[in-house]
């Protein structure tokens, strides 16, 4: 399974508004990558990760 597909799967699982355990803020956390991982991200992967983290900033008060 490619890294992009793994990232997309994680985002899809964590991205739901409500789950049996609670809302987005209860089940999600900021996605943080190492410098080496950042260097190898595709543009699409970077957009998906950024969208996830921005959603958390807006809904949950996450700080960079």
C-alpha positions in Angstrom: 0.0 0.0 0.0 1.5 3.4 -1.0 2.2 6.1 1.5 -0.4 8.4 -0.1 -3.1 5.7 0.2 -2.3 5.2 3.8 -2.5 8.9 4.5 -5.8 9.2 2.7 -7.2 6.2 4.6 -6.1 7.7 8.0 -7.7 11.1 7.1 -10.9 9.4 5.9 -11.2 7.5 9.2 -10.4 10.5 11.4 -12.3 13.0 9.3 -15.9 12.0 10.2 -17.9 14.6 12.1 -19.4 12.1 14.5 -18.5 8.6 15.6 -19.6 6.2 18.2 -16.9 7.6 20.5 -17.5 11.3 19.9 -16.9 14.2 17.5 -13.9 15.1 15.4 -12.1 16.7 18.3 -12.5 13.7 20.6 -11.0 11.2 18.1 -8.6 13.3 16.1 -5.2 14.9 16.7 -2.9 17.1 14.6 -0.9 15.2 12.0 2.8 16.0 12.5 5.5 14.8 10.2 9.3 14.5 10.4 11.4 16.8 8.2 12.3 13.8 6.0 8.7 12.8 5.5 7.8 16.4 4.6 10.4 16.4 1.8 8.8 13.3 0.2 5.2 14.4 0.3 3.3 14.9 -2.9 1.3 18.1 -3.4 -1.9 16.1 -2.9 -0.7 14.6 0.3 0.4 18.0 1.6 -3.1 19.5 0.8 -4.9 16.6 2.6 -2.7 16.9 5.7 -3.0 20.7 5.8 -6.8 20.5 5.4 -7.0 18.1 8.3 -4.8 20.3 10.6 -6.7 23.4 9.6 -10.0 21.7 10.4 -8.6 20.9 13.8 -7.5 24.5 14.3 -10.9 25.8 13.5 -13.0 23.2 15.4 -10.8 22.1 18.2 -8.4 25.0 18.8 -5.3 23.1 17.8 -2.2 25.3 17.6 0.7 24.8 15.1 
